[in-house]
Amino acid sequence: MAGLNNRQEQFGRNKSGIYHADTMSTTIYLNYHGFGIWRHLMGNLKLQHFFEDISCLTHNLDYLLYHHRNPHWYENQCQYHNCPEKT
């Protein structure tokens, strides 16, 4: 038998600016959160029978259970300031 249980998390924050006529007109914020869960369980059963005439009967039974989750969340925000009026 063998198995694996692994969890990882990821975080990210970004801030960007848009300038108009050397003045910041928009600030953009991006927040990111994600995690991953990886799991598996594996088993093997092997049965063998040897006959007197040097022949062999073999039976293998394998089982694999696999599960993976990887949700992510994104949040975008825009802040407008010092924007020129549209004409």
N, C-alpha and C positions, 0 to 999 in steps of 0.2 A: 504494500500500500504506500501511497505517496500523496501529498497534498500541498497546497499553496494558498495563503491568504495575505493579500497585499493591498494596502490603501495608500493613496497619494493625494495631496491637495495642492492646488495651484491658485495663486492670487496675483492680480495685476491691477495697477492703477496708471492711467495715462492722462496727461493734461496737454492740450494743444491750444494754440491761439491763432486767430485770423486777424491780420492787420489791414487797415485801410488808411492810406495816407499817413503812414508811420504811427498810427494810433491803433491800439488793440480794440477791435470792434466785437469780437466774439471769443469766448473761452469755451472749450469743449472738454468735458470730463468723461472718461470711460473707465468703469470699474468692472472687474472680471473675477469670478470665483468658479472654480471647477474642482471636482475630485473624481478619482477613479478607484473602483473596487474590483480587483481581479481575484477570482477563487477557482480552484479546481481540486477535485478529489479523484484519484485513480486507484484501481485495484486489478489484480491479476490472479487467476487460479489456474494451475496447470496440473492435469491428471495424466499419468502415464502408466501403462501396463505392459510388461515385457512377457512375451510368450516363450515357451521352451525352444521353439525353432528359430530363435534370434529375430523374430519380428516384434514390432512395437505398435501399440495403439496409443495415440496422444490426443488429448482434448484440452484446448485453451479457452478460458472465459475471461474476457477483458471488459472493464466497465470504466467509463470516463464521464464525470459530471463537471460541467464547465459553466461558470456564471460571470458576467462582466456588466458593470454599470459605470457610466461615464457622463453624468449630468453636468451642465455648465449654465451659469447665469451671467448675463451681461446687463449693465445699466449705463445708459448714455444720458448726459445732461448737457444742455447748451445754455450759456449765460450771455445775453446780448447787452452790450454797453457801448456808449459813445458811437452809436450807429448813425451814419448820415441819413437824413430824410430822403425818401425816394421822390424823384421829381417826375 
